[in-house]
Amino acid sequence: MSAVIDSHPPRPAPASRRHPLATGDPARTVAVVDGRPVALGTFLAQVRGLAARLPAVPCAVNLCEDRYRFLVAFCAVALRGQTTLLPPARTRVAIDEVRAQHPDSYCIGDLDPCGCQAESLSPLPHFVRMLDPLPELDGPVPEIDDAQLVAIGFTSGSTGAPKPNRKHWAAFRVGTARNLEALADLWPPDATPGLVATVPAQHMYGIEMSVLFPLLAGAAVHAARPFFPGDVAAALRAIDAPRLLVTTPVHLRALLESEVAVPPLAGIVSATAPLSQALAAAAETRFGCEVRETFGSTETCIIARRRTALETVWTPLAGVRLHPQPDGTLVERDCMPAAVTLADLVELQPGGGFLLCGRQADLLEIAGKRASLADLTRRLLAIPGVEDGAMLQLDQADAGGVRRIAALAVAPGLDEAAIHAALRRSLDPVFLPRRLRLVPALPRNETGKLPRAALLALLRGDSS
């Protein structure tokens, strides 16, 4: 996912139209919970039942760990005419910061109301716990107005303070149709996929692929969010073919390096961080299916895709228009009310595709020589024995006024000298890390991203 620089004036609001909250035969499977299929009709009855019991306030923070309960709560909040708030993380600090901007809000979850992380034991205020069993209420298929504000997603804050991004039902509805167009050739035309996702439902990529896809694209989603390779394989075995795995490069690498056997896959979708061509090719060989990488952001949702094992050029989704700028890329699409400028630099290609050229902030110039942090990190990860790693530029300049490069690496069996020696064979000396620290693991968040503040703290040896 990307980062936004600025926004542009919105287009006039579309005329009011209502559309179903979920589509398909009431008997179709919308989710698999504890090994049992849940029919769309049952799901909608539970949505209506929960909506009737929600507080009459404008917004809700959805903290459900179980993906099916997240799905029920998300739809119940929308049916009640409320907005789901999606903090950049499920830490107590992130939740409190979002609720401070929306004081007329409550939290809804499926676990004890003691915060989402172990660092907080004090109960969350205004907490609504999901009932067990979920209440059901008969009624017609719920409809949502295209103009309804159904979610506010917050950026990760990796390039500054988290910023809110408003998502209306029309944008979600049209965006899901575009995503389906980009992926539907992975499975037979008369089938719909069973979907397993390793990403949290609260992330925009998770919303698009594991919440909206079951609602509007006919998919059946597994309720779990498996983390370890064995859990991923078990979840895949619990759903019917054709199977679609929605994941990240970090989870995909772990699955690939494990010895666990997985059932046949129709396809793999990857996002949230760059996917290397080598990893994509190895996954296609091991699992016998295509790996589709998607590109997008909290601001734009998914806007492009490619088969990374064979392609370097990205193909924009229908309705997406890109305009390169000196400091990023202006993005327009038919389901966004306003254009935004992302920090990513692109190079348009003949035929309508584009190459990603990194971000302006990632481009380095030291002693008149240029490089990118993404390429430096790629070269670090290419060293045999390096399991994970990251390069970053320090904030403070040295005595010569140069902001030097530092590195963190997970490399059991290697020492700093061996890694430095390997880097000298592929990097100009000015880009060699002046400080290299070996660590047991990098501080990746739920989607595999590396917050800069956490990297700097680890580099300093701050374990707090």
Phi, psi and omega per residue, in radians:
M1 nan 2.776 -2.990
S2 -1.920 -2.959 3.128
A3 -2.298 2.586 -3.091
V4 -1.678 2.559 3.038
I5 -1.736 -0.935 3.127
D6 -2.654 3.039 3.110
S7 -2.106 3.007 -3.067
H8 -2.272 2.822 -3.038
P9 -0.953 2.395 -3.128
P10 -1.260 2.694 3.005
R11 -1.331 2.849 3.061
P12 -1.024 2.518 -3.124
A13 -1.113 2.417 3.127
P14 -1.205 2.785 3.082
A15 -1.088 2.569 -3.079
S16 -1.153 2.258 3.066
R17 -2.518 2.558 -3.125
R18 -1.936 2.497 -3.127
H19 -2.420 2.702 -3.133
P20 -1.055 2.513 3.066
L21 -1.198 -0.515 3.091
A22 -2.591 2.614 -3.048
T23 -2.076 2.769 3.052
G24 1.989 3.066 3.122
D25 -1.145 2.385 3.126
P26 -1.007 -0.355 -3.117
A27 -1.526 -0.192 -3.107
R28 -1.165 2.681 3.119
T29 -1.426 2.192 3.107
V30 -1.770 -0.426 -3.126
A31 -2.739 2.772 3.017
V32 -2.046 2.048 -3.065
V33 -2.117 2.110 -3.134
D34 0.916 0.684 3.096
G35 1.417 -0.004 -3.094
R36 -1.989 2.384 3.107
P37 -1.282 2.508 3.054
V38 -1.984 2.135 -3.121
A39 -1.306 2.655 3.125
L40 -0.989 -0.709 -3.139
G41 -1.066 -0.732 3.095
T42 -1.132 -0.767 3.113
F43 -0.997 -0.825 -3.109
L44 -1.162 -0.581 3.067
A45 -1.120 -0.668 3.109
Q46 -1.251 -0.596 3.057
V47 -1.085 -0.824 3.121
R48 -1.104 -0.705 -3.129
G49 -1.130 -0.744 3.117
L50 -1.223 -0.719 -3.114
A51 -1.008 -0.629 -3.119
A52 -1.185 -0.264 -3.070
R53 -1.917 0.045 -3.096
L54 -1.397 2.643 3.075
P55 -1.084 2.645 -3.128
A56 -1.567 1.210 3.099
V57 -2.291 2.880 -2.952
P58 -1.264 -0.563 -2.933
C59 -2.380 2.723 3.096
A60 -2.437 2.458 3.008
V61 -1.690 2.013 -3.062
N62 -1.570 1.915 -3.081
L63 -1.889 0.228 -3.050
C64 -1.081 2.278 3.065
E65 -1.401 -0.741 3.093
D66 -1.209 2.203 -3.034
R67 -1.139 -0.628 3.125
Y68 -1.165 -0.747 3.120
R69 -1.169 -0.584 3.009
F70 -1.045 -0.771 -3.108
L71 -1.086 -0.771 3.113
V72 -1.111 -0.811 -3.106
A73 -1.135 -0.730 3.136
F74 -1.020 -0.806 -3.100
C75 -1.264 -0.630 3.109
A76 -1.132 -0.699 3.094
V77 -1.089 -0.766 3.128
A78 -1.141 -0.734 3.139
L79 -1.093 -0.552 3.114
R80 -1.354 -0.048 -3.130
G81 1.443 0.300 -3.102
Q82 -1.792 3.046 -3.088
T83 -2.047 2.324 3.063
T84 -1.488 2.218 3.077
L85 -1.652 2.348 -3.082
L86 -2.119 1.554 3.126
P87 -1.036 2.744 -3.140
P88 -1.181 -0.312 3.069
A89 -2.653 2.853 3.134
R90 -1.754 0.550 2.997
T91 -1.403 2.781 -3.140
R92 -1.089 -0.666 -3.137
V93 -1.095 -0.810 -3.126
A94 -1.113 -0.698 3.122
I95 -1.119 -0.800 -3.130
D96 -1.104 -0.656 3.138
E97 -1.134 -0.728 3.126
V98 -1.184 -0.748 -3.128
R99 -1.193 -0.456 3.067
A100 -1.135 -0.538 3.079
Q101 -1.407 -0.325 -3.129
H102 -2.331 1.248 -3.068
P103 -1.073 -0.456 3.092
D104 -1.535 1.122 -3.112
S105 -2.501 2.893 3.084
Y106 -2.387 2.899 3.075
C107 -1.882 2.468 3.082
I108 -2.237 2.354 -3.092
G109 -2.738 3.054 -3.099
D110 -1.991 0.107 3.105
L111 -2.038 3.084 3.111
D112 -1.045 2.463 -3.064
P113 -1.353 1.197 -3.115
C114 -2.190 0.516 -3.082
G115 1.503 2.923 -3.038
C116 -1.724 -0.212 -3.118
Q117 -2.252 2.808 -3.039
A118 -1.183 -0.292 -3.078
E119 -1.274 -0.192 -3.106
S120 -2.187 2.121 3.115
L121 -1.901 -0.120 -3.140
S122 -1.369 2.449 -3.084
P123 -1.098 2.520 3.023
L124 -1.237 2.379 3.083
P125 -1.263 2.674 3.063
H126 0.937 0.830 -3.098
F127 -1.657 2.278 3.065
V128 -1.956 2.069 -3.141
R129 -1.594 2.374 3.100
M130 -1.081 2.333 -3.137
L131 -1.307 2.658 3.099
D132 -2.375 1.954 0.077
P133 -1.327 2.801 3.125
L134 -1.164 2.385 3.120
P135 -1.221 2.646 3.119
E136 -2.166 2.584 -3.135
L137 -2.537 2.241 3.134
D138 -1.276 2.731 3.104
G139 2.835 3.119 3.126
P140 -1.273 2.920 3.066
V141 -1.087 2.154 -3.125
P142 -1.083 2.505 3.061
E143 -2.117 2.551 -3.113
I144 -2.135 2.387 3.100
D145 -1.242 2.398 3.113
D146 -0.937 -0.584 -3.069
A147 -1.456 -0.054 -3.084
Q148 -1.241 2.339 3.068
L149 -1.399 1.812 -3.026
V150 -1.681 -0.360 -3.116
A151 -2.698 2.648 2.947
I152 -2.207 1.942 3.109
G153 -1.708 2.449 -3.132
F154 -1.877 2.360 3.108
T155 -1.109 2.856 -3.045
S156 -1.223 -0.355 -3.101
G157 1.493 0.140 -3.115
S158 -1.159 -0.400 3.100
T159 -2.015 0.383 -3.133
G160 2.535 -2.902 3.139
A161 -1.153 2.503 3.097
P162 -0.976 2.375 -3.106
K163 -2.026 2.436 3.135
P164 -1.352 2.534 3.089
N165 -2.333 2.066 -3.027
R166 -1.482 2.293 -3.101
K167 -2.128 2.047 3.099
H168 -1.653 2.797 -3.068
W169 -1.039 -0.636 3.138
A170 -1.048 -0.755 -3.129
A171 -1.133 -0.757 3.097
F172 -1.116 -0.736 -3.074
R173 -1.151 -0.857 -3.127
V174 -1.214 -0.695 3.121
G175 -1.057 -0.660 3.107
T176 -1.134 -0.698 3.090
A177 -1.076 -0.690 3.109
R178 -1.160 -0.724 3.120
N179 -1.112 -0.681 3.108
L180 -1.106 -0.736 3.098
E181 -1.037 -0.626 -3.075
A182 -1.356 -0.288 -3.036
L183 -2.124 -0.271 -2.930
A184 -1.096 -0.393 3.140
D185 -1.340 0.008 3.096
L186 -1.366 -0.354 -3.132
W187 -2.267 2.859 -3.105
P188 -1.018 2.589 -3.055
P189 -1.132 -0.378 -3.118
D190 -1.726 0.226 -3.105
A191 -2.142 2.829 3.007
T192 -2.222 2.563 -2.952
P193 -1.437 2.638 2.851
G194 -1.575 2.283 -2.897
L195 -2.078 2.276 3.000
V196 -2.074 2.274 -3.108
A197 -2.150 2.353 3.070
T198 -1.676 -0.059 -3.121
V199 -1.674 2.622 3.133
P200 -1.185 2.572 3.123
A201 -1.135 -0.412 -3.086
Q202 -1.289 -0.315 3.118
H203 -1.395 2.582 -3.064
M204 -1.057 -0.676 3.047
Y205 -1.078 -0.711 3.077
G206 -1.145 -0.692 3.076
I207 -1.049 -0.858 -3.070
E208 -1.096 -0.789 -2.965
M209 -1.664 -0.434 -3.083
S210 -2.040 -0.044 3.076
V211 -2.044 -0.980 -3.110
L212 -1.264 -0.589 3.131
F213 -1.093 -0.814 3.054
P214 -1.116 -0.575 -3.121
L215 -1.268 -0.807 -2.900
L216 -2.063 -0.143 -3.120
A217 -2.056 0.148 3.039
G218 1.398 0.039 -3.096
A219 -1.277 2.754 3.002
A220 -1.950 2.109 -3.037
V221 -1.799 2.452 3.027
H222 -1.339 2.401 -2.992
A223 -1.251 -0.338 -3.041
A224 -1.454 2.883 2.938
R225 -2.105 1.408 -3.061
P226 -1.157 2.530 -3.106
F227 -1.985 -0.918 -3.107
F228 -1.416 2.647 -3.100
P229 -0.933 -0.708 3.120
G230 -1.081 -0.644 3.119
D231 -1.232 -0.651 3.092
V232 -1.089 -0.797 3.141
A233 -1.099 -0.713 3.135
A234 -1.115 -0.719 3.117
A235 -1.133 -0.691 3.121
L236 -1.132 -0.650 3.111
R237 -1.199 -0.393 -3.073
A238 -1.459 -0.129 3.133
I239 -2.008 2.778 -3.114
D240 -1.412 2.673 3.015
A241 -1.279 2.727 -0.039
P242 -1.311 2.437 -3.014
R243 -1.794 2.347 3.117
L244 -2.106 2.169 3.100
L245 -1.753 2.113 3.106
V246 -1.835 2.040 -2.949
T247 -2.625 -2.914 3.135
T248 -2.229 2.866 3.092
P249 -1.009 -0.642 3.141
V250 -1.107 -0.854 3.131
H251 -1.167 -0.651 -3.129
L252 -1.146 -0.724 3.115
R253 -1.082 -0.775 3.137
A254 -1.080 -0.728 3.126
L255 -1.137 -0.706 -3.116
L256 -1.166 -0.685 -3.084
E257 -1.390 -0.222 3.126
S258 -1.413 2.921 3.093
E259 -1.691 0.088 -3.044
V260 -1.211 2.472 3.104
A261 -1.615 2.419 3.113
V262 -2.097 2.646 3.085
P263 -1.209 2.932 -3.129
P264 -0.986 2.416 -3.133
L265 -1.966 2.478 3.020
A266 -1.398 -0.527 -3.123
G267 -3.113 2.866 3.076
I268 -2.207 2.341 3.074
V269 -1.995 2.333 -3.117
S270 -2.266 2.511 3.081
A271 -2.839 -3.067 3.115
T272 1.510 -0.390 3.116
A273 -2.709 2.736 -3.129
P274 -1.051 2.388 3.106
L275 -1.817 2.168 -3.128
S276 -1.282 2.652 3.126
Q277 -1.124 -0.626 -3.139
A278 -1.137 -0.754 3.139
L279 -1.154 -0.739 3.129
A280 -1.086 -0.760 -3.133
A281 -1.143 -0.731 3.130
A282 -1.116 -0.674 3.122
A283 -1.173 -0.697 3.119
E284 -1.112 -0.688 3.126
T285 -1.189 -0.759 -3.085
R286 -1.215 -0.752 -2.993
F287 -1.781 -0.075 3.020
G288 1.157 0.605 3.124
C289 -2.609 2.937 3.092
E290 -1.328 2.574 2.991
V291 -1.929 2.008 3.111
R292 -1.784 2.138 3.057
E293 -1.680 2.361 3.102
T294 -1.962 2.655 3.141
F295 -2.205 2.353 3.131
G296 -3.047 -2.790 -3.090
S297 -2.796 2.922 3.038
T298 -1.039 -0.630 -3.085
E299 -1.269 -0.674 -3.005
T300 -1.859 -0.251 -2.887
C301 1.047 -2.916 -3.054
I302 -1.204 2.259 -3.103
I303 -2.168 -0.157 -3.100
A304 -2.761 2.842 3.111
R305 -2.598 2.824 3.039
R306 -2.757 2.773 2.975
R307 -1.638 1.657 -2.898
T308 -1.100 -0.527 -3.136
A309 -1.091 -0.475 -3.068
L310 -2.093 -0.283 -2.991
E311 -2.171 2.473 2.951
T312 -1.818 -0.377 -3.116
V313 -1.510 2.386 3.077
W314 -1.574 2.504 3.074
T315 -1.855 2.045 3.109
P316 -1.121 2.559 3.029
L317 -1.239 2.814 3.116
A318 -0.998 2.432 3.101
G319 1.507 0.011 -3.121
V320 -1.770 2.327 3.077
R321 -2.253 2.274 -3.106
L322 -1.986 2.416 3.136
H323 -2.306 1.817 -3.136
P324 -1.030 2.432 3.109
Q325 -2.186 2.854 3.130
P326 -1.036 -0.552 -3.071
D327 -1.993 0.240 -3.126
G328 2.858 -2.556 -3.089
T329 -2.473 2.178 3.051
L330 -1.372 2.213 -3.101
V331 -2.015 2.192 2.997
E332 -2.083 2.490 3.004
R333 -2.621 2.736 -2.982
D334 -1.193 -0.310 -3.133
C335 -1.846 0.192 3.063
M336 -1.846 2.349 3.133
P337 -1.235 -0.342 -3.128
A338 -2.570 2.668 3.055
A339 -1.367 2.656 3.060
V340 -2.306 2.741 3.064
T341 -1.904 2.063 3.095
L342 -1.532 2.747 -3.136
A343 -1.326 -0.163 -3.104
D344 -1.335 2.390 3.061
L345 -1.632 2.322 3.139
V346 -2.210 2.759 3.050
E347 -2.167 1.978 -3.111
L348 -1.184 2.490 -3.093
Q349 -2.043 2.731 3.043
P350 -1.007 2.426 -3.135
G351 1.660 -0.064 3.039
G352 1.744 -0.098 3.114
G353 -1.452 -3.096 3.122
F354 -2.653 2.712 3.007
L355 -1.816 2.452 3.013
L356 -1.514 2.268 -3.086
C357 -2.004 0.356 -3.141
G358 1.559 -2.972 3.112
R359 -1.988 2.643 3.123
Q360 -0.971 -0.702 -3.106
A361 -1.216 -0.341 -3.135
D362 -1.574 -0.186 -3.129
L363 -1.388 2.296 -3.055
L364 -1.989 2.564 2.986
E365 -2.413 1.971 3.136
I366 -2.282 2.208 3.136
A367 0.961 0.653 3.108
G368 1.346 0.085 -3.131
K369 -1.928 2.581 -3.041
R370 -2.045 2.578 3.065
A371 -2.782 3.060 3.064
S372 -2.199 2.568 3.117
L373 -1.076 -0.608 3.136
A374 -1.086 -0.737 3.139
D375 -1.226 -0.671 3.100
L376 -1.085 -0.745 3.111
T377 -1.135 -0.676 3.111
R378 -1.049 -0.702 -3.138
R379 -1.226 -0.589 3.058
L380 -1.130 -0.794 -3.109
L381 -1.200 -0.350 -3.130
A382 -1.365 -0.182 -3.127
I383 -1.260 2.182 3.102
P384 -0.993 2.269 -3.125
G385 1.745 -0.272 3.079
V386 -1.532 1.979 -3.085
E387 -1.531 -0.492 3.114
D388 -2.785 2.729 -3.127
G389 -3.092 2.925 3.123
A390 -2.732 2.460 3.006
M391 -1.858 2.520 3.060
L392 -2.601 2.745 3.091
Q393 -1.709 2.306 -3.096
L394 -1.239 2.670 -3.135
D395 -1.295 -0.662 -3.054
Q396 -1.567 2.385 3.096
A397 -1.443 2.685 3.084
D398 -1.437 -3.000 -3.074
A399 -1.069 -0.436 3.131
G400 -1.572 0.088 3.124
G401 1.425 0.279 -3.095
V402 -1.847 2.294 3.026
R403 -1.495 1.872 -3.017
R404 -1.395 2.959 -3.123
I405 -1.668 2.483 3.029
A406 -2.238 2.863 -3.092
A407 -2.540 2.581 2.995
L408 -2.141 2.417 -3.094
A409 -2.493 2.476 2.967
V410 -1.816 1.880 -3.018
A411 -2.605 1.280 3.094
P412 -1.001 2.290 3.129
G413 1.666 -0.210 3.088
L414 -1.949 2.728 3.015
D415 -2.034 3.044 -3.080
E416 -1.044 -0.672 -3.098
A417 -1.104 -0.712 -3.136
A418 -1.144 -0.695 3.134
I419 -1.194 -0.728 3.097
H420 -1.060 -0.723 -3.130
A421 -1.101 -0.708 3.121
A422 -1.170 -0.702 -3.139
L423 -1.162 -0.585 -3.139
R424 -1.080 -0.444 -3.120
R425 -1.376 -0.235 -3.078
S426 -2.216 -0.167 -3.078
L427 -2.081 2.578 2.947
D428 -1.114 2.451 -3.085
P429 -0.947 -0.517 -3.100
V430 -1.211 -0.318 -3.130
F431 -1.794 0.083 3.061
L432 -1.181 2.417 -3.134
P433 -1.136 2.205 3.085
R434 -1.290 -0.414 3.053
R435 -2.304 2.247 3.125
L436 -2.272 2.204 -3.132
R437 -2.157 2.280 3.044
L438 -1.553 2.304 -3.081
V439 -2.338 2.747 3.119
P440 -1.189 -0.567 -3.118
A441 -2.796 2.683 3.061
L442 -1.583 2.651 -3.064
P443 -1.405 1.071 -3.134
R444 -1.294 2.514 3.087
N445 -1.502 -2.941 -3.020
E446 -1.087 -0.423 -3.128
T447 -1.830 0.166 3.083
G448 1.548 0.042 3.137
K449 -1.392 2.805 -3.105
L450 -2.071 1.721 3.091
P451 -1.063 2.347 -3.069
R452 -1.051 -0.730 -3.118
A453 -1.043 -0.678 3.133
A454 -1.201 -0.639 3.097
L455 -1.129 -0.772 3.141
L456 -1.123 -0.688 3.115
A457 -1.112 -0.708 3.126
L458 -1.179 -0.644 3.112
L459 -1.130 -0.610 3.098
R460 -1.345 -0.197 -3.054
G461 1.481 0.284 3.140
D462 -1.477 1.917 -3.110
S463 -1.665 0.103 -3.104
S464 -1.318 nan nan
